[in-house]
Amino acid sequence: MASSFPERRLPVEYFYLGADMGGKKFDKLPIRRELENDLLKAPFYLMVGTIQPHKGHLTVLEAFEQMWKEGFSGKLSIVGRLGGKGDEVMKRLRTSKYFGKTLFVYHDANDTELDLLYRHTEALVLASYAEGFGLPLVEAMDLSVPVIASDLPVFREIGGDYPNYFVPGSSVDLFRVIRKREKGGGSGKERGIRKWMAWDEAVLILSEKLISCYKEAKIQA
């Protein structure tokens, strides 16, 4: 479009990403025995997404380390590949005395394993300082999984009142929210199921908007 209409201001549009975790039938890929042993025998919380500083893993770690010090028996599972500047985050995670005991990191979870983790977790934790969308949020909502999220405009836009929110970057406030949840103060499910569009619908909307943008640019030309 830029080469076809070089002197025109191009139209701008947006579309939402889709999720079909709830209706998708996964091929039965192998589930690692250690993953089942590590997590499924005790309550655990889940983080999903690329391991990078802005995702807030260290904020979550600080909150959970404090809870573990106070006798909390739950676990934390982090699923995601290393992203830019993620090495320092991983260094801190690996040097935690809880690593491999109540703190687990999986860089290569397959679809079957991720689906299993979503379906068994106490809640998904999204602790980003900034986000463009937050795909794990809609995947969790699609499966009616409770969500604890940093209070960002984009999470409010996508999740509405479904998540339990905490102050971005505050391990103290995250600690408070999890403690409240552990004492029966609301999981997210009680706020109403929020179904999301499937990927087929998202791609259809994208296609329609691409055609619309092209037509608008062509008319202006």
Secondary structure as UniProt FT lines:
FT   TURN            2..4
FT   TURN            6..7
FT   TURN            21..23
FT   HELIX           33..39
FT   TURN            40..41
FT   STRAND          44..48
FT   HELIX           53..55
FT   HELIX           57..69
FT   TURN            70..71
FT   STRAND          75..79
FT   TURN            84..85
FT   HELIX           86..94
FT   TURN            97..98
FT   TURN            100..102
FT   STRAND          103..106
FT   HELIX           111..120
FT   STRAND          123..126
FT   HELIX           135..142
FT   TURN            143..144
FT   STRAND          147..150
FT   HELIX           153..159
FT   TURN            160..161
FT   STRAND          164..166
FT   TURN            168..169
FT   HELIX           171..182
FT   TURN            183..184
FT   HELIX           189..191
FT   HELIX           199..220
//
